Amino acid sequence: MLWPVLLDTSPRDTVWSVGERISTRLRWLDDPDLPDDLMLRHVALRAGALLDVDGEPWAQLLEAGDLRAIRAGVYETGEVTLDGCLGFDAFLGMINELPATVGVVRRVRVVRDLHDRGADEWIRRPGAVRLTDVPDASPTRLSDEPMPDDQDPDPGTVQIMSPEEYFQLAYDQLPEEQWQARGFLVDLELSPSA
């Protein structure tokens, strides 16, 4: 089974390229803010409790074959059936006792949301998502803008401004709507246990 994993731009050890074998700790996302056809439905998982240093439960450890993921704030154990998807969380790498999931990246897609121009910011249009296949999950792929060259800009030409200031300055030049990259959706094929 291919497991979709939602990635944002959080730091990762590698860029997660197609065909790459990765080992990572994952989180279960009950409401991943994805269209229905991209979410897993009625997934049967085994749930165990993860205990903190005082012996109190703080999360579930979800397992299905070689898949391991945590679901924070939920403590029930036994067989559970869930809707949602997996998500990468860089901070889980700091918790050494959490088991990792090992798999091979089979597909990487950039997740782009359609935004409408508002009075002083872009407003995300719910349900309008576009996926674009890319060879890896490098953060540079989240921008459609060409990469700047290595030359330093002329000091008098750079102006740092807030989004509100930018909207005030360039409002009449902005399109009515635009696609903005949010992150990646990676299809992960689990590797058999060693």
C-alpha angles and dihedrals in degrees: 000000000000113000118206113225121194112218128190125186095281113137115275131183090241137013093250102240125194108274094019119133110227136184115202146144115249138200126214112236113205093186107025095168093240131131114273094251091061096052127087114245129208096352113180112222138166113239128204129175122254112212128210124223090279092054093253120134115250103167147356123258105218119202135183115165105306094348118109123179137153127231109198123215095021121100109175116122134206129048115349133178115213143179121212136063142264123272134197115237117186092200093063087069088072092062101081097187093062112100117240128230116228121204148137122257108238102172137009123197131178112232111221125184125204113239129194122216110255131188094275107356145024113274116211114234107225115238095011103119130153125192123205123191114236132173096241145005097251112154089231088069090066091075128069088197117106113252112259118245121251095256117113113244121244104270092232094055102059119088122177113210139166120250088255092054090047091051092050092049099043105022095119091050097051122098119249090244138007141180115246124192116238104175143295137297110210125190106218121195109203120235120227115259115268 
